[in-house]
Amino acid sequence: MSTQRTAILVGTDGSAPSDRAIGWAADEAARLGKELHILHVLETPTKTAPGGTGGDTASLVDAWNPVLRAGRDAALRRHPGLKVETMLVHGRTVAGGLRHYTGEAAEVVVGHRGRGGFASMLLGSTGLHLAGHHPGPVIIVRGHSDTPIGEVAVGLDLATDPAPALDHAFAAAAARGARLRVLHAWRPAAHAVEPDVDAQLAANGRYDRLAAELAPWRERHPDLKVVEDVVVGHPVQMLARASAEADLIVVGSRGRSFPLGSVGHGVIHHAHCPVAVVRPHD
């Protein structure tokens, strides 16, 4: 989570999920002492106004400006002192339009779905595209409760660089005054000669590796309560289960060849709370 980037950027399309994303982003901006930028992308030339069937650019702008104002008003009702900017921009795609305005964004926030029908699919694909390609944290706001639980969970794959996900997870837990649960899920080899013995040895080894990975972050956050979990099971299933008792779940990305990865993709679709997918900043 970058302290030098000055804003939380949230995309809106006037739908209920994007309204919830605005509320979540407003809370995050207030928590981190950052500005809130609310943005809607007019997909040219086919984007239509809310409830409309088309129209020229001027009419589209007239139709969408009230959506942005409503988002700004909702954010200020939650946090009256928050600095909020609204932006209406043009782009060939929603994800492309958002990308042009993410340079100063500490986080990019979107709802997990958009307006009904095809637009709902569109915003879902927008979130997936951003999560797989944006250099920095992308938060997909899922779930229905705003009541804090007091836990942040992060999924750790011991085969990849954990630094981006751990940086974000530790900072997110510290900002919330929450406990951090670090979860590593694995599946024993099916052909083990002595499954119980081999599985226990493997689990012990994974606990040792997990502890070694976490040591530098524990030193930086000595007051943060950290719980280490090594569990047997599919990572998506285990992380989705953990998300039911978390305020935020954090996952990393797989890099350039596999930008999001099957675990990140699955968690976005099945989590019970907001999901942060973290790629390294350029």
Wavefront OBJ file of the C-alpha trace (Angstrom):
o trace
v 0.000 0.000 0.000
v 1.782 3.109 -1.224
v 2.025 6.088 1.129
v 3.224 8.353 -1.711
v 0.189 7.909 -3.946
v -2.357 10.490 -2.962
v -5.791 9.125 -3.893
v -8.172 6.209 -3.749
v -9.772 5.845 -7.197
v -13.210 4.249 -7.489
v -15.169 3.534 -10.645
v -18.936 3.960 -10.743
v -21.733 3.160 -13.166
v -24.645 4.073 -10.899
v -25.389 0.464 -9.943
v -25.919 -0.796 -6.395
v -22.563 -2.671 -6.356
v -20.706 0.444 -7.495
v -22.529 2.507 -4.851
v -21.203 0.080 -2.262
v -17.733 0.387 -3.826
v -17.929 4.171 -3.374
v -18.809 3.736 0.302
v -15.935 1.296 0.811
v -13.511 3.572 -1.034
v -14.632 6.593 1.004
v -13.957 4.679 4.229
v -10.548 3.637 2.916
v -9.628 7.177 1.849
v -10.605 8.537 5.257
v -8.724 5.729 7.023
v -5.537 6.380 5.043
v -5.770 10.179 4.883
v -6.068 10.258 1.089
v -8.328 11.959 -1.441
v -11.219 10.108 -3.070
v -11.533 10.251 -6.853
v -14.846 8.968 -8.271
v -14.705 8.227 -11.976
v -17.154 7.121 -14.635
v -15.955 6.055 -18.074
v -18.143 6.847 -21.074
v -17.451 4.047 -23.514
v -17.504 5.773 -26.872
v -19.474 5.580 -29.031
v -21.912 3.008 -27.631
v -22.289 3.809 -23.920
v -25.839 4.728 -22.993
v -27.209 6.801 -20.167
v -28.856 5.196 -17.134
v -32.128 3.764 -18.388
v -31.544 5.203 -21.867
v -30.970 3.793 -25.325
v -28.303 6.097 -26.656
v -27.759 9.754 -27.502
v -25.125 12.321 -28.363
v -22.177 13.117 -26.131
v -23.776 16.152 -24.522
v -26.851 14.207 -23.437
v -24.689 11.411 -22.074
v -22.674 13.874 -20.027
v -25.891 15.434 -18.712
v -27.176 11.998 -17.762
v -24.041 10.746 -16.009
v -23.059 13.886 -14.100
v -25.913 13.353 -11.581
v -24.589 9.825 -10.977
v -21.187 11.255 -10.087
v -22.745 13.944 -7.895
v -24.784 11.299 -6.085
v -21.614 9.296 -5.478
v -19.833 12.368 -4.146
v -22.752 13.214 -1.847
v -22.830 9.639 -0.512
v -19.099 9.726 0.227
v -19.383 13.061 2.028
v -22.296 11.836 4.119
v -20.005 9.086 5.405
v -16.992 11.383 5.849
v -17.894 15.104 5.746
v -14.281 16.300 5.750
v -13.127 14.060 2.902
v -11.672 15.662 -0.221
v -13.657 14.217 -3.143
v -13.178 14.776 -6.870
v -15.414 13.443 -9.635
v -14.332 12.722 -13.198
v -16.303 11.859 -16.335
v -13.966 10.535 -19.010
v -14.149 8.873 -22.402
v -12.535 5.554 -23.231
v -12.834 2.665 -25.659
v -13.271 0.362 -22.655
v -13.994 0.921 -18.980
v -10.705 -0.668 -17.936
v -8.785 1.429 -20.468
v -10.437 4.636 -19.304
v -9.685 3.850 -15.673
v -6.048 3.017 -16.424
v -5.355 6.543 -17.671
v -6.237 7.952 -14.245
v -4.517 5.490 -11.938
v -1.074 7.115 -11.806
v -1.588 8.716 -8.389
v -3.948 6.053 -7.055
v -2.843 4.101 -4.011
v -5.726 1.705 -4.723
v -8.269 1.223 -7.509
v -11.715 0.145 -6.309
v -14.596 -1.325 -8.339
v -17.807 -3.156 -7.560
v -17.996 -6.841 -8.367
v -20.826 -6.272 -10.857
v -22.359 -3.360 -12.710
v -25.780 -2.530 -14.101
v -28.072 -5.381 -15.151
v -27.750 -7.613 -18.190
v -24.737 -7.174 -20.419
v -23.451 -4.208 -18.408
v -23.314 -6.484 -15.365
v -21.019 -8.827 -17.255
v -19.023 -5.868 -18.507
v -18.135 -4.487 -15.092
v -17.320 -7.974 -13.894
v -14.857 -8.342 -16.742
v -13.541 -4.835 -16.026
v -12.690 -5.820 -12.476
v -11.014 -9.010 -13.640
v -9.000 -7.147 -16.280
v -7.824 -4.505 -13.819
v -6.961 -7.145 -11.225
v -4.835 -8.991 -13.762
v -3.014 -6.033 -15.280
v -3.052 -2.920 -13.087
v 0.311 -2.354 -11.336
v -0.861 -1.881 -7.779
v -3.714 -2.940 -5.511
v -7.129 -3.437 -7.117
v -10.013 -3.958 -4.705
v -13.126 -5.794 -5.870
v -15.865 -4.925 -3.376
v -17.926 -7.997 -2.559
v -20.144 -8.981 0.358
v -23.030 -7.162 1.991
v -21.909 -6.159 5.476
v -20.095 -2.973 6.472
v -19.744 -4.071 10.095
v -16.020 -4.456 10.918
v -14.927 -7.944 11.946
v -11.382 -7.037 12.928
v -9.424 -9.387 10.682
v -7.557 -9.113 7.389
v -6.592 -12.347 5.625
v -3.871 -12.851 3.035
v -3.286 -15.919 0.908
v 0.373 -16.814 0.481
v 1.795 -18.980 -2.293
v 5.267 -20.049 -1.170
v 6.330 -20.559 -4.800
v 6.027 -16.866 -5.758
v 7.314 -13.540 -4.435
v 5.081 -12.681 -1.445
v 6.297 -9.111 -0.964
v 3.522 -7.131 -2.757
v 0.693 -9.038 -1.089
v 2.354 -8.985 2.339
v 3.149 -5.267 2.109
v -0.507 -4.526 1.418
v -1.911 -7.001 3.933
v 0.248 -5.834 6.832
v -0.484 -2.176 6.059
v -4.219 -2.851 5.710
v -4.365 -4.710 9.029
v -2.333 -2.012 10.791
v -4.555 0.778 9.409
v -7.651 -1.034 10.700
v -6.165 -2.094 14.018
v -7.076 -5.625 12.930
v -5.550 -9.064 13.310
v -3.776 -10.444 10.240
v -4.336 -14.059 9.220
v -1.690 -15.412 6.833
v -3.040 -18.498 5.120
v -1.159 -21.030 3.027
v -3.243 -23.839 1.529
v -1.685 -26.946 0.001
v -2.620 -30.431 -1.121
v -0.437 -33.475 -0.262
v 0.809 -35.664 -3.070
v -1.710 -38.403 -3.832
v 1.025 -41.042 -4.261
v 2.677 -40.595 -0.828
v 3.806 -43.980 0.607
v 2.859 -43.039 4.173
v 0.306 -40.279 3.673
v -0.184 -39.270 7.326
v 3.532 -39.155 8.137
v 4.529 -37.483 4.895
v 1.750 -34.926 5.179
v 2.777 -33.964 8.717
v 6.426 -33.593 7.725
v 5.452 -31.497 4.731
v 3.169 -29.319 6.858
v 5.950 -28.737 9.391
v 8.287 -27.714 6.588
v 5.710 -25.307 5.214
v 5.184 -23.716 8.644
v 8.944 -23.138 8.825
v 9.025 -21.561 5.361
v 6.003 -19.414 6.149
v 7.584 -18.185 9.382
v 10.782 -17.311 7.518
v 8.855 -15.365 4.865
v 6.944 -13.393 7.495
v 9.900 -12.528 9.721
v 10.817 -9.180 8.062
v 7.216 -7.941 8.145
v 6.766 -9.005 11.759
v 9.820 -6.915 12.642
v 8.316 -3.876 10.901
v 4.944 -4.357 12.622
v 5.815 -5.609 16.124
v 2.444 -4.605 17.607
v 0.356 -6.377 14.956
v -1.204 -9.694 15.918
v -0.409 -12.238 13.198
v -1.922 -15.722 12.924
v -0.211 -18.259 10.672
v -2.391 -20.950 9.086
v -1.114 -23.861 7.001
v -4.151 -25.830 5.850
v -4.793 -28.782 3.566
v -7.238 -27.972 0.790
v -7.742 -26.070 -2.424
v -6.521 -22.461 -2.038
v -9.713 -20.943 -3.470
v -11.920 -22.950 -1.124
v -9.779 -22.173 1.917
v -9.497 -18.459 1.132
v -13.230 -18.175 0.411
v -13.905 -19.803 3.772
v -11.519 -17.395 5.515
v -13.191 -14.441 3.786
v -16.430 -15.120 5.660
v -14.661 -13.962 8.848
v -12.576 -11.126 7.382
v -12.938 -7.461 6.466
v -10.574 -7.851 3.508
v -8.827 -10.730 1.781
v -5.552 -10.098 -0.038
v -4.064 -12.187 -2.849
v -1.074 -11.701 -5.111
v -0.845 -12.099 -8.870
v 1.066 -14.602 -10.939
v 3.140 -12.167 -13.032
v 3.208 -11.368 -16.734
v 2.571 -14.798 -18.247
v -0.473 -15.520 -16.060
v -1.574 -12.041 -14.948
v -4.288 -13.024 -12.475
v -4.035 -16.771 -12.004
v -6.744 -19.295 -11.209
v -6.592 -18.687 -7.444
v -7.081 -14.923 -7.724
v -9.827 -15.438 -10.296
v -11.603 -17.939 -8.067
v -11.326 -15.831 -4.918
v -12.783 -12.790 -6.696
v -15.830 -14.860 -7.654
v -16.375 -16.676 -4.345
v -15.200 -14.391 -1.524
v -17.648 -13.081 1.069
v -15.782 -9.804 1.603
v -13.807 -7.301 -0.501
v -10.791 -8.770 -2.311
v -7.495 -6.931 -2.887
v -5.439 -8.271 -5.792
v -1.946 -6.845 -5.554
v 0.538 -6.575 -8.397
v 3.887 -4.798 -7.990
v 3.963 -1.120 -8.968
v 6.019 -0.446 -12.071
l 1 2 3 4 5 6 7 8 9 10 11 12 13 14 15 16 17 18 19 20 21 22 23 24 25 26 27 28 29 30 31 32 33 34 35 36 37 38 39 40 41 42 43 44 45 46 47 48 49 50 51 52 53 54 55 56 57 58 59 60 61 62 63 64 65 66 67 68 69 70 71 72 73 74 75 76 77 78 79 80 81 82 83 84 85 86 87 88 89 90 91 92 93 94 95 96 97 98 99 100 101 102 103 104 105 106 107 108 109 110 111 112 113 114 115 116 117 118 119 120 121 122 123 124 125 126 127 128 129 130 131 132 133 134 135 136 137 138 139 140 141 142 143 144 145 146 147 148 149 150 151 152 153 154 155 156 157 158 159 160 161 162 163 164 165 166 167 168 169 170 171 172 173 174 175 176 177 178 179 180 181 182 183 184 185 186 187 188 189 190 191 192 193 194 195 196 197 198 199 200 201 202 203 204 205 206 207 208 209 210 211 212 213 214 215 216 217 218 219 220 221 222 223 224 225 226 227 228 229 230 231 232 233 234 235 236 237 238 239 240 241 242 243 244 245 246 247 248 249 250 251 252 253 254 255 256 257 258 259 260 261 262 263 264 265 266 267 268 269 270 271 272 273 274 275 276 277 278 279 280 281 282
